[in-house]
């Protein structure tokens, strides 16, 4: 699938827009939180939001995020594992669904490869309210530049809802030295029980390069 390449300023603005909608929607639902009546998933949303500010910033609030990594700033060896979040929006006939979950991505600079996953997803469903989704999305691709295509694919299920994903994220390495990652697909097509839905998929995360072990 061929994706257009966006400048990072536009990527940052679009990611911020997608995240604000998705996080606000997920934060508004109800779910079981034990005797306290507080949904523990709300704490995860707070963590995502704090990380979003560190990685992407918020120009409207005067918060500066990480700059794009120059191509010369990519290491020749070593690895970095980013821990962060994913948000998903799906256009449904009855309105927009928003989902969120944990994202982990490892870049291997010596092998020019990326691999990871999106797990522990929760969000809107046909049942109403906020539900947990079983399943995960696999992430993978070739790191051939500081901006690269990261594939994602997998199935998420909750009750009678089956969501199938298969697409690519325009992904930007951030920081010099490398310290963050951000990727998005604004033209996602998600299969919902055989119906093709339009949507978006966004990931972001933080990490630090681990140098290769010294050779004996």
N, C-alpha and C positions, 0 to 999 in steps of 0.2 A: 504494500500500500504506500503510495507516494504522498508525503506530507509537505506542505509549504514550510519554509524556514522563516521564523519570526525573529526580529531584533529583540534583544533581551529586555529593553525598556517596555516593549509591547507585551512580551511574555510575562513580565512581572505584573503589569497592570491587569492582564487577563486572569492570571493566577489569583491575584488578590480578590478580584471580583467573584470568581468561582468559589473561593474559600469562604468569603464572607457570607455568601448565600447558603452554602452547604452547612457551615458550622452553626449559623444562626438557626437553620431549620432543624438540624439534629438536636440542638440544645433546647428546642421548644417542646419536644415530645416527652411522654411519660413512660416510665418503666419501673420494674421492681428494684427497689433499693434497700430491701430488708426493712427492719423496724424503723429506721430513720426516715423513710419516705423519700430519700434523696437517691436519684439514679446515679450509681457510681460511674456511669459512662460520661456524665457531665464533667468529672474530674479529668478524664482523658481529653475532652474538648478544650479544657483550660490549658492543658499541656500542649496540645496542638497549636493553640492560639499564641502562646508564649514563644514557641519555636518558630512559628510563622513570622513573628516580628523580628526575631534574631536573623532568620535566613533571608526573608524578602523585604523586611522593613515595612513602613507605611508612610509614604510621602505626605499624605494629608495630615498625619500626626507629627511629622518631622523626624520619624524614625528611619535611620539609614540601614539598609540590608547589606548583604554581601555583594561585592561586585562580580561580574563575570570573570572567570579564569581566562587569561590570555593563553593562546595555544602554546606559547613558550613556557607557560607556568605548569603544564601537565608533566608529572614525573615520568621518567623512562622506566621505572620499576617500582615495586612496592604495591600495596593495596590500601584501599580506604573503604570502610563499611559505614554507610549512612543509616542512621535510625531516624525515622520521622513519621509522616502521616500521609494518607491518601484521602481525597474526597472525590465523590462521584455524584453527578447529577444526571437524572434520567427524565426526559419529557414524557409524561403520561397524559392520556386523554383527560383525566380528572385533575391534573396539576403536576407540578415538579416534585419528583422524589429526590431526596438528598441522603447520601450515605457517607460514612467516614470509617477509617480503620488505620491500623498500624502498617507502616511501610519500612522495609529494610532492603538496602541495595549495596552490593559490593562491586567496586571497580578494581579490576586487576590491570595495572598499567603495563606490566611486562607482556601480558597476553592480550592486551587491548580488548578486554571483554568485560561485560557487566552481567550480573545475575542477582536476583533477589525475589521478594514476594510481598504481597499485600494480604494481611491476615486480620482476624478479629474484627470483621466489618459489622457495622450496625447502622440502622437508619430506617427510612420509611418502607412500608410494604402495603399490600392489598388489605391486610388485616387491620390497618390503622395503628396509630401510635408508633413507637420506636421498637424495633425487634433486632435480635442478633441473627446474622447470616452465617450459615455453615459454608465451608469451602474457602478458597483462596485464589489469588491471581499470581501467576508466575511472571517475573520480569526478566528480560534478557536482551542482549544486543552486543554490538561491536563498538568500542570506544575509539573512534577514528579521528576525533577532534574534540574541542571543548564543548561543542554542540553536536549532539548525535541523536539517532533514532533508537529509542528503547521500546522493545516490543512488550506487550502485556497480553495475557490470555488466561482464561479460567472460567469457572462457574461458581456462582454464589446462590444459595438456596435458603429460603425461609418460608415455612408452611407450604403453600401451593405456588409460591413465586420462584421461578427459576430464571436467573439472569446469566447470560453467556456473553463473555467479552473476548475480543480479538482485535487488537489495533496497535498503534505506535504512538509514543509520547515524544514530542520535541523536547529534548532534555539538555539542560545547560549546567555545566560544572561551575561552581562558584567559589570565590576566594582566591587569594594569592599570598600564601600557599592555600591549596585546596582545603575547603572547610565545609562546603555545602553542595546541595544538588536541588534542582527544580525541574519538573517536566510537566507537560500538559498535552492533551488531545482534545481540542474543542469541537472536533467533528466525529466523535465516537458514535458508533452504531452498536447498540446493545440489543441482543435477542432476549425478549421477555416472553417466554412461553410460545415461541414461534412468531411473535410480532416484533418487527424491527423498530426500535425506539432510538431517537436522537438523544445525545447527551454529551457529557464531558467527563474526563478523568484527569486528575491532578495529583502529583506527588511532590513532596519536598522532604529534606532531611539534613542532618548535620553529621560530620565525621572528621577524622584527622588521618592523614596518610601514615601507614605503618611501613617503615622502610624494610627492604628485604633483609633476611638474615645474612650475616657475613659468611663468605665462603671459607671453608677450612684451608 
